[in-house]
């Protein structure tokens, strides 16, 4: 499993990415059947990443952006706090 860390990501840039992914069909919600496939394929430790996000935000939501671009990945965001976190691989 690749090592990863959760880092701050610009909330407003994230909103633009999310809109683009939604329009292109690359937005994956937790209830989507593609969620598990993406998590397994990328070797994501979803439990650990979610725990980190919940420590940072009171009300957090998770979404995957999968468009075949360098911005693909697992994101955590809070509308109330206008903040976003992204899971990134450590080289």
QUIDA-V135426 format. One record per backbone hydrogen bond with DSSP energy under -0.5 kcal/mol. NH is the residue of the N-H (numbers start at 1). CO is the residue of the C=O. If there is no record, write none. Layout:
nh & co
NH & CO
NH & CO
This chain:
nh & co
5 & 88
7 & 5
7 & 86
9 & 84
14 & 10
15 & 11
16 & 12
17 & 13
18 & 14
19 & 15
20 & 16
21 & 17
22 & 18
23 & 19
24 & 20
25 & 21
25 & 22
26 & 21
27 & 21
28 & 26
28 & 64
29 & 27
32 & 29
35 & 32
37 & 33
38 & 34
39 & 35
40 & 36
41 & 37
42 & 38
43 & 39
43 & 40
44 & 39
46 & 44
49 & 45
50 & 46
51 & 47
52 & 48
53 & 49
54 & 50
55 & 51
56 & 52
57 & 53
60 & 58
61 & 77
63 & 75
64 & 28
65 & 73
66 & 26
66 & 64
72 & 69
73 & 65
75 & 63
76 & 85
77 & 61
78 & 83
82 & 78
83 & 78
84 & 9
85 & 76
86 & 7
87 & 74
88 & 5
88 & 86
90 & 3
91 & 89
